[in-house]
Amino acid sequence: MFINFIQDEVGNPLLSDGAHSQQPQASGTNARAPGVKKKVDPEQAQKMRDTGLQLIQKALAVLQIFAASQFGCAPGHVPQSMWPQESTGRDYGPLLQRLEAAVEKVRVLGSCRQPSLEHVVNYTSNAALGPRDELTTFVRKELAFALKDLLSHGLFSPSQTVSLVLAPISCLLPYRPSPQTMHPWELFVKYYQSKNGKAFVESPARQLSQSFSLPVGGGPVTVTPKQSLLWAIHTVLKEHGRYKRGPDTEFKALVCMALNEQRLVSWLNLLCKSGTLIHPHYQSWSYMAQTGFEGALRILGRISHLKFNLPVDLAVRQLKNIKDAF
């Protein structure tokens, strides 16, 4: 009865089209043979599939609404019991202190170097690192990882399979799988995709503007933080993707590029203000959700005035040289 009620709301394509066309036939002359199958029209079969899909989607929507109102289960929500209950894993104090120490070290090293030279680490020499090499090493190994760990606090990747199928009854399941971890670089890539960054960067007008500093639309050449961030992510993906580098390497390249352009704070602020991207990927107890990353942005602002010339392609430079040699 319930299925008949829903079908009356949506409409049964076979009954609606064929019910009126059927005429009562004589029981003796034109009766169909018992073993012969009726040929189904492809359009009617497609209508049936579409109708069935609509019914399933409506049923899932009703179950999700009921579960959200009764049990607090919702798509993209990870129950608190899926995370470790120890408070030590949720304390972001040590992570913030580590970032502050790294920023202070970079500030000291960045104040006593020559801004016109590129800071490249010489891996072939056994001599002691100079100020420029030490700055590059510290930014890539200490500052970048301290920032990565703080961005990773409470960061997870919501499972679409669980959201669509198991979300209505996820609170009632005795076993809940552990949430999938997510790298902060993946969050930047999702921002790039959500803003349609590839279409923005690859448009002919933007490419001419980037290559020759030409104005777009007849106005002055002004690059907003959002535009520069999309360009930076696109550049890192293009330079490192072809060599199959990991997310750590790509994240370090983005940090170096941000420091070179003096936009580290503005780029992070754009990411933090993207509510549609932050809310589904951070737990309520995370540093991002609790503070909006404001304390970390203030700490990083201490080195915003420094001018850097850090290598962005350091991890793939040797591979590029080998490829160019052949």
PALO-674133 format. One record per atom (N, C-alpha, C): residue number from 1; chain; atom name; x, y, z. Coordinates in steps of 0.2 Angstrom, whole numbers. Each point is the difference from the previous one (the first is absolute). Layout:
BEGIN
NUM;A;CA;X;Y;Z
...
This chain:
BEGIN
1;A;N;4;-6;0
1;A;CA;-4;6;0
1;A;C;4;6;0
2;A;N;6;0;4
2;A;CA;4;6;0
2;A;C;4;1;-7
3;A;N;2;-5;-3
3;A;CA;3;0;-6
3;A;C;-5;3;-6
4;A;N;-6;-3;1
4;A;CA;-5;3;-5
4;A;C;-2;7;1
5;A;N;0;2;7
5;A;CA;-1;8;1
5;A;C;6;4;-3
6;A;N;6;-2;1
6;A;CA;6;4;-3
6;A;C;-1;0;-8
7;A;N;-1;-6;-2
7;A;CA;-1;0;-8
7;A;C;-5;4;-2
8;A;N;-6;1;3
8;A;CA;-5;4;-2
8;A;C;3;7;0
9;A;N;4;2;5
9;A;CA;3;7;0
9;A;C;5;1;-6
10;A;N;4;-5;-1
10;A;CA;5;1;-5
10;A;C;-3;-1;-7
11;A;N;-4;-6;0
11;A;CA;-3;-2;-7
11;A;C;4;-6;-2
12;A;N;-4;-5;-2
12;A;CA;2;-6;-3
12;A;C;0;1;-7
13;A;N;6;0;-4
13;A;CA;0;1;-7
13;A;C;-4;-6;-4
14;A;N;1;-6;3
14;A;CA;-3;-5;-4
14;A;C;-8;0;0
15;A;N;-2;2;6
15;A;CA;-7;0;1
15;A;C;-3;7;-3
16;A;N;3;5;1
16;A;CA;-3;6;-3
16;A;C;0;0;-7
17;A;N;5;-3;-4
17;A;CA;0;0;-7
17;A;C;-4;-5;-3
18;A;N;0;-6;4
18;A;CA;-3;-6;-3
18;A;C;-7;-2;2
19;A;N;-2;3;6
19;A;CA;-7;-2;2
19;A;C;-5;3;-4
20;A;N;0;6;-3
20;A;CA;-5;2;-4
20;A;C;0;-3;-7
21;A;N;6;-2;-2
21;A;CA;0;-3;-7
21;A;C;-2;-7;0
22;A;N;0;-3;5
22;A;CA;-3;-7;0
22;A;C;-7;-1;-1
23;A;N;-2;-4;-4
23;A;CA;-7;-1;-1
23;A;C;-2;-7;2
24;A;N;-6;-1;2
24;A;CA;-2;-7;2
24;A;C;0;-4;-6
25;A;N;3;-6;0
25;A;CA;0;-4;-6
25;A;C;-4;-6;2
26;A;N;-2;-4;-5
26;A;CA;-4;-6;1
26;A;C;4;-5;3
27;A;N;-3;-4;4
27;A;CA;4;-5;4
27;A;C;2;-6;-5
28;A;N;-3;0;-5
28;A;CA;1;-6;-4
28;A;C;4;0;-6
29;A;N;0;6;-4
29;A;CA;3;1;-6
29;A;C;7;3;0
30;A;N;1;6;3
30;A;CA;6;3;0
30;A;C;4;-1;6
31;A;N;-1;-5;4
31;A;CA;3;0;6
31;A;C;8;-2;-1
32;A;N;4;3;5
32;A;CA;7;0;-1
32;A;C;2;-7;2
33;A;N;5;-3;-3
33;A;CA;2;-7;2
33;A;C;4;1;7
34;A;N;-1;-5;4
34;A;CA;3;0;7
34;A;C;7;1;0
35;A;N;4;-3;-5
35;A;CA;7;0;0
35;A;C;4;6;-3
36;A;N;-4;5;-3
36;A;CA;3;5;-4
36;A;C;0;6;4
37;A;N;6;3;0
37;A;CA;2;6;4
37;A;C;-2;7;-4
38;A;N;-2;5;4
38;A;CA;-2;6;-3
38;A;C;6;4;-1
39;A;N;1;3;-6
39;A;CA;6;4;-1
39;A;C;-1;7;3
40;A;N;5;2;4
40;A;CA;0;6;4
40;A;C;3;6;-4
41;A;N;-3;5;-1
41;A;CA;3;6;-3
41;A;C;6;3;3
42;A;N;5;1;-3
42;A;CA;6;3;4
42;A;C;-1;6;3
43;A;N;-4;5;-2
43;A;CA;-2;6;3
43;A;C;-4;-1;7
44;A;N;-4;-5;-1
44;A;CA;-4;-2;6
44;A;C;5;-3;6
45;A;N;5;-4;-3
45;A;CA;4;-3;5
45;A;C;5;5;3
46;A;N;2;5;-4
46;A;CA;4;6;3
46;A;C;-5;4;5
47;A;N;-6;0;-1
47;A;CA;-5;4;4
47;A;C;0;-4;7
48;A;N;0;-7;-1
48;A;CA;-1;-4;7
48;A;C;7;1;4
49;A;N;5;0;-4
49;A;CA;7;1;4
49;A;C;0;7;3
50;A;N;-2;5;-3
50;A;CA;0;7;3
50;A;C;-5;0;6
51;A;N;-5;-3;-1
51;A;CA;-5;0;5
51;A;C;2;-4;6
52;A;N;3;-5;-1
52;A;CA;3;-4;6
52;A;C;6;4;4
53;A;N;4;3;-4
53;A;CA;5;4;3
53;A;C;-3;6;4
54;A;N;-5;3;-3
54;A;CA;-3;5;4
54;A;C;-3;-2;7
55;A;N;-3;-6;-1
55;A;CA;-3;-3;6
55;A;C;5;-2;6
56;A;N;6;-2;-3
56;A;CA;6;-2;5
56;A;C;2;7;3
57;A;N;1;5;-4
57;A;CA;3;6;3
57;A;C;-5;3;5
58;A;N;-7;0;-2
58;A;CA;-4;2;5
58;A;C;0;-4;7
59;A;N;0;-6;-1
59;A;CA;0;-5;6
59;A;C;6;2;4
60;A;N;6;1;-3
60;A;CA;6;2;4
60;A;C;0;6;3
61;A;N;-3;5;-3
61;A;CA;-1;7;3
61;A;C;-5;0;6
62;A;N;-5;-4;-1
62;A;CA;-4;-1;6
62;A;C;3;-3;6
63;A;N;4;-6;-1
63;A;CA;4;-3;5
63;A;C;5;5;3
64;A;N;3;4;-4
64;A;CA;6;4;3
64;A;C;-4;6;4
65;A;N;-5;2;-2
65;A;CA;-4;5;4
65;A;C;-2;-3;7
66;A;N;-3;-6;-1
66;A;CA;-2;-3;7
66;A;C;6;-2;4
67;A;N;6;-2;-3
67;A;CA;6;-2;4
67;A;C;3;7;3
68;A;N;0;5;-4
68;A;CA;3;6;3
68;A;C;-5;3;6
69;A;N;-6;-1;-1
69;A;CA;-5;3;6
69;A;C;0;-4;6
70;A;N;1;-7;-1
70;A;CA;-1;-4;6
70;A;C;7;-2;3
71;A;N;5;-1;-4
71;A;CA;6;-3;2
71;A;C;6;5;-1
72;A;N;-1;5;-3
72;A;CA;6;5;-1
72;A;C;5;-2;-6
73;A;N;-2;-5;-4
73;A;CA;4;-2;-5
73;A;C;-1;4;-6
74;A;N;5;3;-4
74;A;CA;-1;4;-6
74;A;C;5;-2;-5
75;A;N;0;1;-6
75;A;CA;5;-1;-5
75;A;C;6;4;1
76;A;N;6;-3;0
76;A;CA;6;4;1
76;A;C;2;1;7
77;A;N;-5;-2;5
77;A;CA;2;0;7
77;A;C;3;-6;3
78;A;N;5;1;3
78;A;CA;4;-6;3
78;A;C;-2;0;7
79;A;N;-3;-6;3
79;A;CA;-1;0;7
79;A;C;6;1;4
80;A;N;-1;3;6
80;A;CA;6;1;4
80;A;C;3;-6;3
81;A;N;-4;-6;0
81;A;CA;4;-6;2
81;A;C;4;-3;-5
82;A;N;0;3;-6
82;A;CA;5;-3;-5
82;A;C;7;3;1
83;A;N;1;5;4
83;A;CA;6;3;2
83;A;C;3;-2;6
84;A;N;6;0;1
84;A;CA;3;-2;7
84;A;C;-3;5;5
85;A;N;-2;-3;6
85;A;CA;-3;4;5
85;A;C;6;3;5
86;A;N;6;-1;-1
86;A;CA;5;3;4
86;A;C;0;7;-2
87;A;N;1;4;5
87;A;CA;0;8;-1
87;A;C;7;2;-2
88;A;N;5;-5;0
88;A;CA;7;2;-2
88;A;C;0;1;-8
89;A;N;-4;-4;-3
89;A;CA;0;1;-8
89;A;C;-4;6;-2
90;A;N;-4;3;4
90;A;CA;-3;6;-2
90;A;C;3;6;2
91;A;N;5;0;4
91;A;CA;3;6;3
91;A;C;5;3;-6
92;A;N;-2;6;-2
92;A;CA;4;3;-5
92;A;C;5;5;2
93;A;N;1;0;7
93;A;CA;5;5;3
93;A;C;7;-2;-3
94;A;N;3;-6;1
94;A;CA;6;-2;-2
94;A;C;1;2;-8
95;A;N;-5;-1;-4
95;A;CA;1;1;-7
95;A;C;1;7;-1
96;A;N;-4;5;3
96;A;CA;0;7;0
96;A;C;7;2;2
97;A;N;3;-3;5
97;A;CA;6;2;3
97;A;C;6;-1;-5
98;A;N;-1;-6;-3
98;A;CA;5;-2;-5
98;A;C;0;4;-6
99;A;N;-6;2;-2
99;A;CA;0;5;-6
99;A;C;3;7;2
100;A;N;-1;2;6
100;A;CA;2;7;2
100;A;C;8;-1;1
101;A;N;3;-5;2
101;A;CA;7;-1;0
101;A;C;3;0;-7
102;A;N;-3;-3;-4
102;A;CA;2;-1;-7
102;A;C;0;7;-4
103;A;N;-5;4;2
103;A;CA;-1;7;-3
103;A;C;5;4;2
104;A;N;2;0;7
104;A;CA;5;4;3
104;A;C;7;-2;-3
105;A;N;1;-6;-1
105;A;CA;7;-2;-3
105;A;C;0;3;-7
106;A;N;-5;-1;-4
106;A;CA;0;3;-7
106;A;C;1;7;0
107;A;N;-3;3;5
107;A;CA;0;8;0
107;A;C;8;2;1
108;A;N;3;-4;5
108;A;CA;7;2;1
108;A;C;4;-2;-6
109;A;N;-1;-6;-3
109;A;CA;4;-1;-6
109;A;C;-1;4;-6
110;A;N;-6;2;-1
110;A;CA;-2;4;-5
110;A;C;2;7;0
111;A;N;2;2;6
111;A;CA;2;7;1
111;A;C;8;1;-1
112;A;N;3;-5;-1
112;A;CA;8;0;-1
112;A;C;2;-3;-6
113;A;N;-4;1;-5
113;A;CA;2;-3;-7
113;A;C;0;5;-5
114;A;N;2;-2;-6
114;A;CA;0;5;-6
114;A;C;-6;-2;-4
115;A;N;-4;5;-1
115;A;CA;-7;-1;-3
115;A;C;1;-1;-7
116;A;N;5;2;-4
116;A;CA;1;-1;-7
116;A;C;2;-7;-2
117;A;N;2;-4;4
117;A;CA;2;-7;-1
117;A;C;-5;-5;1
118;A;N;0;-5;-4
118;A;CA;-5;-6;2
118;A;C;3;-4;5
119;A;N;-4;-2;5
119;A;CA;2;-5;5
119;A;C;-1;-7;-2
120;A;N;6;-3;-2
120;A;CA;0;-7;-3
120;A;C;4;-4;5
121;A;N;-2;-6;2
121;A;CA;4;-4;4
121;A;C;4;-4;-5
122;A;N;7;0;2
122;A;CA;5;-4;-4
122;A;C;1;-7;3
123;A;N;-4;-5;-3
123;A;CA;1;-7;3
123;A;C;6;-3;-1
124;A;N;4;2;-5
124;A;CA;6;-3;-2
124;A;C;6;2;4
125;A;N;-1;5;4
125;A;CA;6;3;4
125;A;C;-1;-3;7
126;A;N;6;-1;3
126;A;CA;0;-2;7
126;A;C;2;5;5
127;A;N;1;6;-3
127;A;CA;1;6;4
127;A;C;-6;2;4
128;A;N;2;4;5
128;A;CA;-6;3;4
128;A;C;-5;4;-4
129;A;N;-6;0;2
129;A;CA;-5;3;-3
129;A;C;1;8;1
130;A;N;-1;4;-5
130;A;CA;1;7;1
130;A;C;-7;3;2
131;A;N;-1;6;1
131;A;CA;-6;3;2
131;A;C;-6;-1;-5
132;A;N;2;0;-7
132;A;CA;-5;-1;-5
132;A;C;-3;-7;0
133;A;N;5;-5;0
133;A;CA;-2;-7;0
133;A;C;-3;-2;6
134;A;N;2;3;6
134;A;CA;-4;-2;6
134;A;C;-7;3;0
135;A;N;-1;5;-3
135;A;CA;-7;3;0
135;A;C;-4;-4;-4
136;A;N;2;-3;-6
136;A;CA;-4;-4;-4
136;A;C;-1;-6;3
137;A;N;5;-3;3
137;A;CA;-1;-7;4
137;A;C;-5;1;5
138;A;N;0;5;4
138;A;CA;-4;1;6
138;A;C;-8;2;-2
139;A;N;0;3;-6
139;A;CA;-7;2;-2
139;A;C;-3;-7;-3
140;A;N;3;-4;-3
140;A;CA;-3;-6;-3
140;A;C;-1;-5;5
141;A;N;5;-1;5
141;A;CA;-1;-5;5
141;A;C;-3;1;6
142;A;N;0;6;2
142;A;CA;-3;2;7
142;A;C;-6;4;-1
143;A;N;1;6;-3
143;A;CA;-6;5;-1
143;A;C;-6;-4;-4
144;A;N;2;-3;-5
144;A;CA;-6;-3;-4
144;A;C;-3;-6;3
145;A;N;4;-4;4
145;A;CA;-3;-5;3
145;A;C;-4;2;7
146;A;N;3;5;3
146;A;CA;-4;3;6
146;A;C;-7;3;-2
147;A;N;0;3;-6
147;A;CA;-6;3;-3
147;A;C;-5;-6;-2
148;A;N;3;-5;-3
148;A;CA;-4;-6;-2
148;A;C;-3;-4;6
149;A;N;4;-1;5
149;A;CA;-3;-3;6
149;A;C;-6;4;3
150;A;N;1;6;0
150;A;CA;-6;4;3
150;A;C;-6;0;-4
151;A;N;1;1;-7
151;A;CA;-5;-1;-5
151;A;C;-4;-7;0
152;A;N;4;-5;2
152;A;CA;-2;-7;1
152;A;C;-4;-1;6
153;A;N;0;4;5
153;A;CA;-4;-1;6
153;A;C;-7;-1;-1
154;A;N;-3;-6;1
154;A;CA;-7;-1;-1
154;A;C;-2;0;-7
155;A;N;4;0;-5
155;A;CA;-1;-1;-7
155;A;C;-2;-7;-2
156;A;N;-5;-1;-4
156;A;CA;-2;-6;-2
156;A;C;-3;0;-7
157;A;N;-1;-6;-3
157;A;CA;-3;0;-7
157;A;C;-6;-4;1
158;A;N;-6;4;-1
158;A;CA;-6;-4;1
158;A;C;-1;-5;-6
159;A;N;-3;-6;2
159;A;CA;-1;-5;-5
159;A;C;-7;1;-3
160;A;N;-1;1;-7
160;A;CA;-6;0;-3
160;A;C;-4;-6;0
161;A;N;3;-6;1
161;A;CA;-3;-6;0
161;A;C;-4;-1;6
162;A;N;3;2;6
162;A;CA;-3;0;6
162;A;C;-6;5;1
163;A;N;1;6;-4
163;A;CA;-5;5;1
163;A;C;-6;-1;-4
164;A;N;0;-4;-5
164;A;CA;-6;-1;-4
164;A;C;-3;-7;2
165;A;N;4;-5;2
165;A;CA;-3;-6;2
165;A;C;-1;-1;7
166;A;N;5;1;4
166;A;CA;0;-2;7
166;A;C;-2;6;5
167;A;N;0;6;-3
167;A;CA;-1;6;4
167;A;C;-7;-1;4
168;A;N;-5;-2;-3
168;A;CA;-7;0;4
168;A;C;1;-5;6
169;A;N;4;-5;0
169;A;CA;0;-4;6
169;A;C;7;-1;3
170;A;N;4;5;-2
170;A;CA;7;0;3
170;A;C;1;0;7
171;A;N;-5;4;3
171;A;CA;0;0;8
171;A;C;-2;-7;3
172;A;N;-3;-4;-4
172;A;CA;-2;-6;3
172;A;C;5;-6;-1
173;A;N;5;1;-5
173;A;CA;4;-5;-1
173;A;C;5;-2;5
174;A;N;1;-6;2
174;A;CA;5;-2;6
174;A;C;7;2;-2
175;A;N;2;-1;-7
175;A;CA;7;1;-2
175;A;C;0;6;-4
176;A;N;5;5;1
176;A;CA;0;6;-4
176;A;C;8;0;-2
177;A;N;1;0;-7
177;A;CA;7;0;-2
177;A;C;3;7;2
178;A;N;7;0;0
178;A;CA;3;6;2
178;A;C;0;5;-6
179;A;N;0;6;2
179;A;CA;-1;6;-6
179;A;C;7;0;-4
180;A;N;-1;1;-6
180;A;CA;6;1;-4
180;A;C;3;6;1
181;A;N;7;0;1
181;A;CA;4;6;1
181;A;C;0;4;-7
182;A;N;2;6;0
182;A;CA;0;4;-6
182;A;C;6;5;1
183;A;N;4;1;-5
183;A;CA;6;4;0
183;A;C;-2;7;-1
184;A;N;2;5;3
184;A;CA;-2;7;-1
184;A;C;1;2;-8
185;A;N;5;-3;-3
185;A;CA;1;2;-7
185;A;C;-6;-2;-4
186;A;N;-4;-6;2
186;A;CA;-6;-2;-4
186;A;C;-5;6;1
187;A;N;0;3;6
187;A;CA;-5;5;1
187;A;C;1;6;-4
188;A;N;6;2;-2
188;A;CA;2;5;-4
188;A;C;-2;-2;-8
189;A;N;1;-6;-1
189;A;CA;-3;-3;-7
189;A;C;-7;1;0
190;A;N;-4;-2;5
190;A;CA;-7;0;0
190;A;C;-2;8;-1
191;A;N;3;4;3
191;A;CA;-1;7;-1
191;A;C;1;2;-7
192;A;N;5;-2;-3
192;A;CA;2;1;-7
192;A;C;-6;-2;-5
193;A;N;-2;-6;2
193;A;CA;-6;-3;-4
193;A;C;-6;3;1
194;A;N;-2;2;6
194;A;CA;-6;3;2
194;A;C;-1;7;-3
195;A;N;6;4;-1
195;A;CA;0;6;-4
195;A;C;1;0;-7
196;A;N;0;-6;-3
196;A;CA;1;-1;-7
196;A;C;6;2;-2
197;A;N;6;-1;4
197;A;CA;6;3;-2
197;A;C;3;-2;-6
198;A;N;-1;-6;-3
198;A;CA;3;-2;-6
198;A;C;-3;4;-6
199;A;N;-6;1;0
199;A;CA;-3;4;-5
199;A;C;2;8;0
200;A;N;1;2;7
200;A;CA;2;7;1
200;A;C;8;1;-3
201;A;N;4;-5;2
201;A;CA;7;1;-2
201;A;C;1;-1;-8
202;A;N;-4;-5;-3
202;A;CA;2;-2;-7
202;A;C;-4;5;-4
203;A;N;-4;5;2
203;A;CA;-3;4;-5
203;A;C;5;4;-3
204;A;N;-1;2;-7
204;A;CA;5;3;-4
204;A;C;2;7;3
205;A;N;-5;4;2
205;A;CA;1;6;3
205;A;C;4;0;6
206;A;N;-1;-5;5
206;A;CA;4;0;6
206;A;C;7;-2;-2
207;A;N;1;-5;-5
207;A;CA;7;-2;-2
207;A;C;4;6;-3
208;A;N;-3;4;-4
208;A;CA;3;6;-3
208;A;C;2;5;6
209;A;N;-5;1;5
209;A;CA;1;4;5
209;A;C;6;-2;5
210;A;N;0;-7;1
210;A;CA;6;-2;4
210;A;C;6;0;-3
211;A;N;0;-1;-7
211;A;CA;7;0;-3
211;A;C;3;6;-2
212;A;N;-5;5;-2
212;A;CA;3;7;-2
212;A;C;-2;5;4
213;A;N;-3;-1;6
213;A;CA;-3;5;5
213;A;C;-5;5;-3
214;A;N;-4;-3;-4
214;A;CA;-5;4;-4
214;A;C;-6;0;4
215;A;N;-4;6;0
215;A;CA;-6;1;4
215;A;C;-6;-4;-3
216;A;N;-4;-3;4
216;A;CA;-6;-4;-2
216;A;C;-6;5;0
217;A;N;-3;1;-6
217;A;CA;-6;4;0
217;A;C;2;7;0
218;A;N;6;2;-2
218;A;CA;2;7;-1
218;A;C;2;4;7
219;A;N;-1;-3;5
219;A;CA;2;3;7
219;A;C;7;-1;1
220;A;N;2;2;6
220;A;CA;7;0;2
220;A;C;1;-8;2
221;A;N;7;-2;0
221;A;CA;2;-6;1
221;A;C;0;-1;8
222;A;N;-5;-3;3
222;A;CA;-1;-1;7
222;A;C;-2;-8;1
223;A;N;4;-3;4
223;A;CA;-1;-7;1
223;A;C;-2;-1;7
224;A;N;-6;-2;1
224;A;CA;-3;-1;7
224;A;C;3;-6;3
225;A;N;-1;-1;7
225;A;CA;3;-6;3
225;A;C;-3;-6;-2
226;A;N;-6;0;-2
226;A;CA;-4;-6;-3
226;A;C;3;-2;-6
227;A;N;1;5;-5
227;A;CA;3;-2;-6
227;A;C;7;-3;1
228;A;N;4;4;4
228;A;CA;7;-3;1
228;A;C;0;-7;3
229;A;N;-4;-1;4
229;A;CA;-1;-7;3
229;A;C;-1;-5;-5
230;A;N;-5;1;-4
230;A;CA;-2;-4;-5
230;A;C;6;-2;-5
231;A;N;4;6;-2
231;A;CA;5;-1;-4
231;A;C;6;-4;3
232;A;N;1;1;7
232;A;CA;5;-4;4
232;A;C;-2;-7;0
233;A;N;-6;-2;2
233;A;CA;-2;-7;0
233;A;C;1;-3;-7
234;A;N;-2;3;-5
234;A;CA;0;-2;-7
234;A;C;8;-1;-2
235;A;N;4;4;2
235;A;CA;7;-1;-1
235;A;C;3;-6;3
236;A;N;-1;0;7
236;A;CA;2;-6;3
236;A;C;-2;-7;-2
237;A;N;-7;0;-2
237;A;CA;-2;-6;-3
237;A;C;3;-2;-7
238;A;N;1;5;-4
238;A;CA;3;-1;-6
238;A;C;8;-2;0
239;A;N;3;3;5
239;A;CA;7;-1;1
239;A;C;2;-7;3
240;A;N;-4;-1;5
240;A;CA;1;-6;4
240;A;C;-4;-6;-2
241;A;N;-6;1;-3
241;A;CA;-4;-6;-2
241;A;C;3;-4;-5
242;A;N;4;2;-5
242;A;CA;3;-4;-5
242;A;C;5;-4;3
243;A;N;3;1;6
243;A;CA;5;-4;3
243;A;C;-3;-4;5
244;A;N;-6;0;1
244;A;CA;-4;-4;5
244;A;C;3;1;7
245;A;N;1;6;2
245;A;CA;2;2;7
245;A;C;-6;0;5
246;A;N;2;-1;6
246;A;CA;-5;-1;5
246;A;C;-3;6;3
247;A;N;-5;0;4
247;A;CA;-3;6;2
247;A;C;5;4;5
248;A;N;4;-3;3
248;A;CA;5;4;5
248;A;C;4;5;-5
249;A;N;3;-3;-5
249;A;CA;4;4;-5
249;A;C;-4;5;-3
250;A;N;-6;-1;-2
250;A;CA;-4;5;-3
250;A;C;-2;6;5
251;A;N;-1;-2;6
251;A;CA;-2;5;5
251;A;C;6;4;2
252;A;N;6;-3;0
252;A;CA;6;4;2
252;A;C;1;5;-6
253;A;N;-1;-2;-6
253;A;CA;1;5;-6
253;A;C;-5;5;1
254;A;N;-6;-1;2
254;A;CA;-5;5;0
254;A;C;2;5;6
255;A;N;2;-2;5
255;A;CA;3;4;6
255;A;C;5;5;-3
256;A;N;5;-3;-3
256;A;CA;6;4;-3
256;A;C;-3;5;-5
257;A;N;-4;-2;-4
257;A;CA;-3;5;-4
257;A;C;-4;6;3
258;A;N;-4;-2;5
258;A;CA;-3;5;4
258;A;C;4;5;4
259;A;N;6;-3;2
259;A;CA;5;5;4
259;A;C;3;4;-6
260;A;N;2;-2;-5
260;A;CA;3;4;-6
260;A;C;-5;6;-2
261;A;N;-6;-2;0
261;A;CA;-5;6;-2
261;A;C;-3;3;6
262;A;N;2;-1;6
262;A;CA;-2;3;6
262;A;C;-8;0;1
263;A;N;-2;-6;-2
263;A;CA;-8;-1;0
263;A;C;-2;-7;4
264;A;N;5;-2;5
264;A;CA;-2;-6;4
264;A;C;-6;1;4
265;A;N;0;6;3
265;A;CA;-6;1;5
265;A;C;-6;1;-4
266;A;N;0;4;-6
266;A;CA;-6;1;-4
266;A;C;-3;-6;-3
267;A;N;5;-5;-2
267;A;CA;-2;-6;-3
267;A;C;-4;-5;5
268;A;N;3;0;6
268;A;CA;-3;-4;5
268;A;C;-6;3;3
269;A;N;-1;6;0
269;A;CA;-6;4;2
269;A;C;-6;-2;-5
270;A;N;2;0;-7
270;A;CA;-5;-2;-5
270;A;C;-2;-7;2
271;A;N;4;-5;1
271;A;CA;-2;-7;1
271;A;C;-4;0;7
272;A;N;2;4;5
272;A;CA;-4;-1;6
272;A;C;-7;3;0
273;A;N;-1;5;-5
273;A;CA;-6;3;0
273;A;C;-5;-3;-5
274;A;N;2;-6;-3
274;A;CA;-4;-4;-5
274;A;C;-4;-4;5
275;A;N;-6;2;2
275;A;CA;-4;-4;5
275;A;C;-2;-7;-4
276;A;N;-2;0;-6
276;A;CA;-3;-6;-3
276;A;C;6;-5;-1
277;A;N;6;2;1
277;A;CA;6;-5;-1
277;A;C;2;-2;7
278;A;N;0;5;5
278;A;CA;3;-1;6
278;A;C;-5;-5;5
279;A;N;-6;2;0
279;A;CA;-5;-3;4
279;A;C;-1;-8;-1
280;A;N;0;-2;-6
280;A;CA;0;-8;-1
280;A;C;6;-3;1
281;A;N;6;3;1
281;A;CA;6;-4;1
281;A;C;3;1;7
282;A;N;-2;4;4
282;A;CA;3;1;7
282;A;C;-5;-2;5
283;A;N;2;-3;5
283;A;CA;-4;-2;6
283;A;C;-1;7;4
284;A;N;-5;-1;4
284;A;CA;-2;6;4
284;A;C;5;2;5
285;A;N;4;-5;3
285;A;CA;6;1;5
285;A;C;6;2;-4
286;A;N;1;1;-6
286;A;CA;6;1;-3
286;A;C;2;8;1
287;A;N;6;1;-1
287;A;CA;3;7;1
287;A;C;-3;4;-6
288;A;N;-1;-2;-6
288;A;CA;-4;4;-5
288;A;C;-7;2;2
289;A;N;-4;-5;3
289;A;CA;-7;2;1
289;A;C;0;4;7
290;A;N;4;-1;4
290;A;CA;0;3;7
290;A;C;2;8;-1
291;A;N;5;1;-4
291;A;CA;3;7;0
291;A;C;0;3;-7
292;A;N;-2;-4;-5
292;A;CA;1;3;-7
292;A;C;7;1;-2
293;A;N;5;-3;3
293;A;CA;7;1;-2
293;A;C;2;7;1
294;A;N;-3;4;4
294;A;CA;2;7;1
294;A;C;7;1;4
295;A;N;1;-4;5
295;A;CA;6;0;4
295;A;C;6;-2;-5
296;A;N;-1;-5;-4
296;A;CA;6;-2;-4
296;A;C;1;5;-5
297;A;N;-5;4;-3
297;A;CA;1;5;-5
297;A;C;3;6;3
298;A;N;-1;1;6
298;A;CA;4;6;4
298;A;C;7;-2;0
299;A;N;1;-6;2
299;A;CA;7;-2;1
299;A;C;4;0;-7
300;A;N;-3;-2;-5
300;A;CA;3;0;-7
300;A;C;1;7;-2
301;A;N;-4;5;2
301;A;CA;0;6;-2
301;A;C;7;4;2
302;A;N;3;-3;5
302;A;CA;7;2;2
302;A;C;5;0;-6
303;A;N;-1;-4;-4
303;A;CA;5;-1;-6
303;A;C;-3;2;-7
304;A;N;-5;4;1
304;A;CA;-4;2;-7
304;A;C;4;5;-3
305;A;N;4;4;4
305;A;CA;4;6;-3
305;A;C;6;-2;-3
306;A;N;3;-6;1
306;A;CA;6;-2;-2
306;A;C;0;-2;-7
307;A;N;5;1;-4
307;A;CA;0;-2;-7
307;A;C;4;-6;-1
308;A;N;-3;-5;-3
308;A;CA;4;-7;-1
308;A;C;1;-1;-7
309;A;N;4;-4;-2
309;A;CA;2;-3;-7
309;A;C;1;-7;1
310;A;N;-5;-4;2
310;A;CA;1;-7;2
310;A;C;-1;-4;-7
311;A;N;3;-5;-1
311;A;CA;-1;-5;-6
311;A;C;-7;-3;1
312;A;N;-4;0;-5
312;A;CA;-6;-3;0
312;A;C;0;-7;-2
313;A;N;4;-1;-5
313;A;CA;1;-7;-4
313;A;C;6;-4;3
314;A;N;2;1;6
314;A;CA;6;-3;2
314;A;C;-1;-8;0
315;A;N;-5;-3;2
315;A;CA;-1;-7;0
315;A;C;0;-3;-7
316;A;N;-2;4;-5
316;A;CA;0;-3;-7
316;A;C;5;3;-5
317;A;N;4;4;3
317;A;CA;5;4;-4
317;A;C;5;-5;-4
318;A;N;3;-5;4
318;A;CA;4;-5;-2
318;A;C;-3;-4;-6
319;A;N;-7;-2;2
319;A;CA;-3;-4;-5
319;A;C;-1;4;-7
320;A;N;-2;6;1
320;A;CA;-1;4;-6
320;A;C;7;1;-4
321;A;N;6;0;4
321;A;CA;6;1;-4
321;A;C;2;-7;-3
322;A;N;-2;-5;3
322;A;CA;1;-7;-4
322;A;C;-4;0;-6
323;A;N;-6;2;1
323;A;CA;-5;-1;-6
323;A;C;3;5;-6
324;A;N;2;6;2
324;A;CA;2;5;-5
324;A;C;7;-3;-3
325;A;N;4;-4;3
325;A;CA;6;-2;-2
325;A;C;-1;-6;-6
326;A;N;-6;-3;0
326;A;CA;-1;-5;-5
326;A;C;-6;3;-5
